[in-house]
Amino acid sequence: MATEIKDIAHAVEASAVMKLLPARPRLLALGEPTHGEDALLDVRNELFRQLVEQEGYRTIAIESDCLMGLVVDGYVTSGTGTLDQVMEHGFSHGWGASAANRELVRWMRAHNDGRPASERIRFAGFDGPLEITGAASPRPALTALHGYLSAQVDAGLLPCTAETLDRLLGTDDRWTNPAAMMDPAQSVGQSEEAGELRLLADDLVALLDAQTPHLITATSWDDWDRARLYGRTATGLLRYHFRMADTSPSRMTWLVSLRDSMMAANLLAITERGPALVHAHNGHLQRDKSTTRMGGLPLEWWSAGAHVSAHLGAEYAFVATVLGTIRHQGVDTPAPDTVEGLLYALPEDRCVVDAPRLATALGDTRPEPRVSPYYGYAPLDPAHLARVDGIVFVKDVPQS
């Protein structure tokens, strides 16, 4: 078995990943089983550099706020702002503090410097403006969409004025109240004002769609595409807030499902620019259903990767990152009867593994699921192995 596995393991390079696939995918997904480890982001950065230089990839998308990501994209494409400002204001979830993310942004800006717009690479956040503790106000997205439309179309076509939006939105702290995550009664998502806003947001998105030929000509494809992002974010946030106010048993399933649906819609829009690399947790990118427990209850929902795979078919590829140890988090040498243990026996510190061939080599041998002592690390589910296109294995993850 060890010899068979060694024969399907190769150096971690873009060319090795591409050899696993029938053709260059429009969206190549690189997952990670844990967040916050720069060693994994260093692997991502190098793969993205090679994909840009050797395979013509144009965009990287990461699991960060899609609106904040516009700040990063403005810097890497046009030099807007400073690197320090971008790292502070362009990332959610604390990702701006990562040295590897800083290096990614620095390299992208240097790569684009002096190149024509058609040859520049792009950055995108693809997560909604959501945190574990709640969701953002829909104000920034709604007002930006309204502002774009009001500058380009007849006022009589607009479903409302900016003043009406402002009145219905009220103060932002009504929307961002962290108590609403645990207590639906604290949410404004099913208030009369929120109901009116959902209808208005739908009308604004419909107007954007109806005026597309004019808007692209009058502004630019990029401006129109950004307005679509505002529309997706506004409607997605209003749906999310509506479900935060839900008292039914399906409340949490709705919330996690809506988040991944927002992610998927953003990823599908990103692929319209050209081939892209997306990096996020394995659970958001896998083709199989995602599962977790919240409040003692099991949850199941379709991940962003499952949605995108359903839309793109063979033009979507998923490469999962698998780890041996994260000793500073209490994750020690894996048991030999797990997928991680089988790969840990290889001599390489890092390698790319053909996952379907690994599944074939295992035959009827069913690896045991690895049990993690660290809540922030999710081992690979052996039952998913056949629906993974490849594995990036990192033997030991040092402390960042």
C-alpha positions in Angstrom: 0.0 0.0 0.0 2.8 2.4 0.9 4.4 1.9 -2.5 1.1 2.4 -4.4 0.5 5.7 -2.5 4.0 6.9 -3.1 3.5 6.4 -6.9 0.6 8.8 -6.9 2.2 11.5 -4.8 4.1 14.4 -6.5 5.7 17.7 -5.6 3.3 20.6 -4.7 3.2 22.5 -8.0 0.5 23.9 -10.2 1.6 21.5 -13.0 1.1 18.5 -10.7 -2.4 19.7 -9.8 -3.3 20.3 -13.4 -2.2 16.8 -14.4 -4.9 15.4 -12.1 -7.7 17.2 -14.1 -9.0 16.5 -17.6 -8.8 20.2 -18.5 -8.1 23.6 -16.9 -11.1 24.3 -14.6 -12.8 27.6 -14.7 -12.8 27.5 -10.9 -10.1 25.6 -9.0 -10.9 25.3 -5.3 -8.1 24.7 -2.8 -9.5 23.9 0.6 -7.9 24.0 4.1 -9.0 22.0 7.1 -8.2 24.7 9.6 -7.9 28.5 9.6 -5.2 30.8 10.9 -2.1 28.8 9.8 0.2 30.9 7.6 2.1 27.7 6.5 -1.0 26.7 4.6 -1.5 30.2 3.1 2.2 30.1 1.9 1.3 27.0 -0.1 -1.7 28.8 -1.5 0.3 31.8 -2.4 2.9 29.8 -4.3 0.3 27.8 -6.1 -1.6 31.0 -7.1 1.7 32.5 -8.4 2.3 29.4 -10.6 -1.3 29.3 -11.8 -1.0 33.0 -12.9 2.3 32.5 -14.6 1.8 29.1 -16.1 -1.9 28.6 -16.5 -3.4 32.0 -17.1 -5.4 32.3 -13.9 -6.6 35.9 -13.3 -8.3 36.0 -9.9 -7.9 34.7 -6.4 -11.0 34.6 -4.1 -10.7 34.0 -0.4 -13.1 33.4 2.5 -13.4 37.0 3.4 -16.1 39.8 3.3 -17.0 40.4 -0.4 -17.5 44.2 0.1 -14.2 44.6 2.1 -12.5 42.7 -0.7 -13.2 45.6 -3.0 -10.6 47.6 -1.0 -7.9 45.0 -1.7 -8.8 44.7 -5.4 -8.6 48.5 -5.8 -5.1 48.4 -4.3 -3.7 45.4 -6.3 -5.2 46.7 -9.6 -4.7 50.4 -9.3 -2.6 51.1 -6.3 -5.5 52.8 -4.4 -4.5 53.3 -0.8 -1.5 51.9 1.0 -0.6 48.3 1.9 -1.2 49.0 5.6 -4.6 50.5 5.0 -5.6 47.6 2.8 -4.6 45.0 5.4 -6.6 46.9 8.1 -9.7 47.6 6.1 -9.8 45.0 3.3 -10.2 41.7 5.2 -12.8 40.3 7.6 -12.4 37.6 10.3 -9.0 39.0 11.3 -7.3 37.7 8.1 -5.6 41.1 7.6 -3.2 40.3 10.4 -1.8 37.3 8.5 1.8 37.8 7.2 1.0 35.4 4.3 -2.1 37.4 3.3 0.1 40.5 3.4 2.6 38.9 1.1 -0.1 37.8 -1.3 -1.4 41.4 -1.6 2.2 42.8 -1.9 3.0 40.3 -4.7 -0.2 40.9 -6.6 0.4 44.7 -6.6 4.0 44.2 -7.8 2.8 41.8 -10.5 0.2 44.3 -11.8 2.4 47.4 -11.6 2.8 48.7 -15.2 0.6 46.1 -16.8 -2.5 47.1 -18.9 -5.8 46.5 -17.3 -6.5 43.5 -19.4 -3.5 41.7 -18.0 -3.9 42.5 -14.3 -4.8 39.9 -11.8 -7.7 40.5 -9.4 -8.6 39.9 -5.8 -12.0 39.0 -4.4 -13.6 38.2 -1.1 -16.5 35.8 -1.6 -18.0 35.5 1.8 -21.0 37.6 2.8 -20.6 40.4 5.4 -21.2 37.8 8.1 -19.6 36.8 11.4 -20.3 33.9 13.7 -21.9 36.5 16.1 -24.3 37.9 13.5 -24.6 39.8 10.2 -23.8 43.3 9.0 -26.4 46.0 8.2 -27.6 45.9 4.6 -27.1 49.7 4.4 -23.7 49.8 2.6 -24.8 47.4 -0.2 -28.3 48.9 -0.6 -27.2 52.5 -0.7 -24.4 51.7 -3.1 -26.7 49.9 -5.4 -29.3 52.8 -5.2 -26.6 55.4 -5.8 -25.2 53.6 -8.9 -28.7 53.3 -10.4 -29.9 56.8 -9.5 -26.9 58.3 -11.4 -27.6 56.4 -14.6 -31.4 55.8 -15.0 -34.5 58.0 -15.0 -35.6 58.8 -11.5 -39.1 57.6 -12.3 -37.8 54.1 -12.7 -36.4 53.9 -9.1 -38.7 52.2 -6.6 -37.8 54.6 -3.9 -35.6 57.6 -2.9 -32.4 57.4 -0.9 -34.3 59.1 2.0 -36.8 56.3 2.0 -34.0 53.7 2.3 -32.4 55.7 5.1 -35.6 55.8 7.0 -36.4 52.1 6.7 -32.8 51.1 7.5 -32.7 53.1 10.7 -29.6 52.8 12.8 -27.0 50.2 11.9 -26.8 48.9 15.5 -30.4 47.6 15.1 -29.1 45.2 12.5 -25.7 44.3 14.1 -27.1 43.5 17.6 -25.1 40.4 18.6 -27.9 39.2 20.9 -29.9 38.4 17.8 -27.8 35.4 17.0 -29.0 33.6 20.2 -32.4 35.3 20.6 -34.5 35.6 17.5 -36.7 38.1 19.3 -33.8 40.6 19.3 -33.6 40.5 15.4 -35.2 43.2 13.3 -35.2 40.8 10.3 -38.9 40.3 10.3 -40.0 43.8 11.2 -42.3 45.8 8.9 -39.4 48.0 7.8 -37.3 44.9 6.9 -40.1 43.5 4.8 -40.4 46.7 2.9 -36.6 46.7 2.3 -36.7 43.2 0.9 -39.2 44.3 -1.7 -37.3 47.4 -2.6 -34.0 45.5 -2.8 -35.7 43.0 -5.2 -37.0 45.9 -7.3 -33.5 47.6 -7.4 -31.9 44.3 -8.5 -34.6 43.9 -11.2 -34.0 47.4 -12.4 -30.2 46.7 -12.6 -30.9 43.7 -14.7 -33.4 45.4 -16.9 -31.0 48.3 -17.6 -27.9 46.1 -18.2 -27.2 47.1 -21.9 -27.4 50.8 -21.0 -25.5 50.5 -17.8 -22.5 48.7 -19.2 -22.2 51.2 -22.0 -22.7 54.3 -19.8 -20.3 53.1 -17.0 -18.2 50.0 -17.5 -18.5 46.3 -17.2 -16.5 46.5 -13.9 -18.9 49.1 -12.5 -21.9 47.1 -13.5 -20.4 44.0 -12.1 -19.8 45.7 -8.8 -23.4 46.9 -8.7 -24.4 43.3 -9.1 -22.3 42.4 -6.1 -24.1 45.1 -4.1 -27.4 43.7 -5.2 -26.5 40.1 -4.3 -25.2 41.2 -0.9 -28.2 43.4 -0.1 -30.7 40.7 -0.9 -28.6 38.0 0.7 -28.2 40.0 4.0 -32.0 40.8 4.1 -32.8 37.1 3.7 -30.2 36.2 6.4 -31.7 38.8 8.8 -35.2 37.4 8.1 -34.0 34.0 9.2 -32.2 35.4 12.3 -35.7 36.4 13.5 -37.1 32.9 12.7 -38.2 30.8 15.8 -38.6 27.5 13.9 -36.3 24.5 14.4 -34.9 25.0 10.9 -33.5 28.5 11.8 -29.8 27.5 12.0 -30.0 25.3 9.0 -31.4 28.2 7.0 -28.6 30.5 8.3 -25.7 28.2 7.3 -27.4 27.4 4.0 -27.9 31.1 3.1 -24.3 31.9 3.9 -23.0 29.2 1.5 -25.6 30.2 -1.1 -24.2 33.8 -1.0 -20.7 32.4 -1.3 -21.7 30.3 -4.4 -23.4 33.2 -6.1 -20.2 35.3 -5.6 -18.0 32.6 -7.0 -20.1 32.0 -10.1 -19.9 35.8 -10.8 -16.1 35.8 -10.3 -15.7 33.0 -12.9 -17.1 35.3 -15.5 -13.8 37.2 -15.5 -11.8 34.1 -16.4 -10.2 31.2 -14.5 -10.0 31.7 -10.8 -8.5 30.1 -7.7 -10.7 30.0 -4.6 -9.3 29.3 -1.1 -11.4 28.6 1.9 -12.3 25.9 4.4 -12.7 22.4 2.9 -16.2 22.4 4.3 -17.2 25.3 2.1 -15.7 23.9 -1.1 -16.5 20.2 -1.0 -19.0 18.6 -3.3 -20.7 16.6 -0.5 -23.1 18.0 2.1 -21.5 19.9 5.0 -22.3 18.8 8.5 -21.8 20.3 12.0 -23.4 20.5 15.4 -24.7 23.8 16.8 -26.4 24.1 20.2 -26.3 20.3 20.4 -28.3 19.9 17.2 -26.9 18.3 14.0 -27.0 20.5 10.9 -26.7 19.5 7.2 -26.6 21.8 4.2 -25.1 22.1 0.7 -21.8 23.9 0.6 -20.8 26.6 -1.8 -18.6 24.1 -3.6 -21.6 21.7 -4.1 -23.6 24.6 -5.6 -20.8 25.7 -7.9 -20.1 22.1 -8.9 -23.7 21.6 -9.8 -23.6 24.7 -12.1 -20.1 24.3 -13.6 -19.8 20.5 -13.8 -16.3 19.5 -15.0 -15.2 23.2 -15.0 -15.1 23.0 -11.2 -12.3 21.2 -9.4 -11.8 20.6 -5.7 -8.4 20.0 -4.1 -8.5 19.4 -0.3 -5.6 20.2 2.0 -4.9 17.4 4.5 -2.6 17.7 7.5 -0.4 15.5 9.5 0.2 17.5 12.7 -0.5 20.9 14.2 1.3 20.2 17.4 0.9 23.7 18.8 -2.9 23.0 18.7 -2.6 19.5 20.2 -3.0 17.7 16.9 -0.2 15.0 17.0 0.9 12.2 14.7 -2.2 10.6 13.0 -3.1 7.0 13.6 -1.8 4.8 10.7 -5.3 3.5 9.8 -6.6 7.1 8.8 -6.1 8.8 5.5 -3.8 11.3 7.3 -1.8 8.4 8.8 -1.3 6.7 5.4 -0.1 10.0 3.9 2.1 10.8 7.0 4.1 7.6 6.2 5.3 9.2 2.9 8.8 10.7 3.0 7.8 14.1 1.6 6.9 17.0 3.8 4.4 18.3 1.2 2.9 16.6 -1.8 0.0 16.5 -4.2 -1.9 13.2 -4.2 -4.3 11.9 -6.9 -7.4 11.4 -4.7 -9.4 9.1 -7.0 -6.4 6.8 -7.5 -5.9 6.8 -3.7 -9.5 5.7 -3.3 -8.9 3.0 -5.9 -5.7 1.8 -4.2 -7.5 1.6 -0.9 -10.2 -0.7 -2.5 -12.4 -2.2 0.2 -10.1 -1.0 2.9 -12.0 1.8 4.7 -9.8 4.2 6.6 -11.0 5.3 10.0 -12.1 8.9 10.4 -9.6 10.9 12.3 -10.7 12.4 15.6 -9.4 15.8 16.2 -8.7 17.1 19.8 -8.8 20.7 18.4 -12.2 22.1 17.6 -10.7 24.4 14.9 -9.4 21.5 12.8 -11.7 19.3 10.6 -10.0 16.1 9.3 -10.9 14.7 5.9 -14.0 12.5 5.9 -12.8 9.3 4.2 -16.3 8.9 2.7 -15.7 12.0 0.7 -12.4 10.8 -0.9 -13.9 9.7 -4.2 -15.5 13.1 -4.8 -12.2 15.0 -4.2 -10.1 15.7 -7.3 -6.8 15.9 -5.5 -5.2 16.3 -2.1 -2.4 18.7 -1.0 -0.8 17.0 2.0 1.2 19.0 4.5 3.0 16.7 7.0 3.7 19.2 9.8 2.3 22.7 10.3 4.6 24.9 12.3 3.2 27.7 14.5 2.8 30.9 12.6 
